[in-house]
Amino acid sequence: MPTLDDAIQYVRMGNKERGRQILEEILETDENNEEVWLWLSAVVDSDEDREICLENVLALDPDNSLARRGLEAVQARNFNSNQMLGELLEQEEAGVESTFTDDFVTADDEQGDELALPSTMAKTKAKPRAKAKKGGGLPINPRLLILAALVLFVVVALAAVAAYSMFSGGGDTTIVPEDNPPAQPEQPVQPEQEVVPEATDTPAPTLAPTDTPTPTATRLQLPTPVPTREPTPTATRVVSPTPVR
């Protein structure tokens, strides 16, 4: 749901219509908010609406001087909405500054810092401090206790580390936890070299030893020539010529 700050922001940017819508939405759930009625009186259009808004402000806060002056101006028919907006913006800025100052002083007092405060603020803080002295001393700041505990913890931790380093490095023996056996020095790991097989002649399969007959030189023999037969003379037949008829 939009807030009064959202409406004021729209009014600052010159969008009075959107600012008026937000203010009216807020009044639907919180009609007793005098600040909303006061801002609404500066963005409505008619004097009748302005008069209603300002009368509601005075009904909630009769001592509101800005609403009283605005109502008198409306009744005199010389109301200036821009002047009302200017005064509201100045009042808003002053309220933001005062709120910031109050928050700063409250936080400073809670921390217990011994800072010099203005006289108007010192008067309001004088009585509580006097009561604290009667109670037995200055109030203890919890943050200082936490800080002191942290510092003490760091100092103890550093002392423990220093003692451990002194005992572990000063003697010949090394303190080893009971659960873990003493670690053996690790041998340097040689990088594995890839073995490249050398090319070798494949040996012929060896047969079982047997009595092998000694080979003897075989003499080549020529084939036996076949005796040539002399041809037998045959009688040649004489053919007589055929007589011509």
Order of alpha helices (4+ residues) and beta strands (2+ residues): alpha-alpha-alpha-alpha-alpha-alpha-alpha-alpha
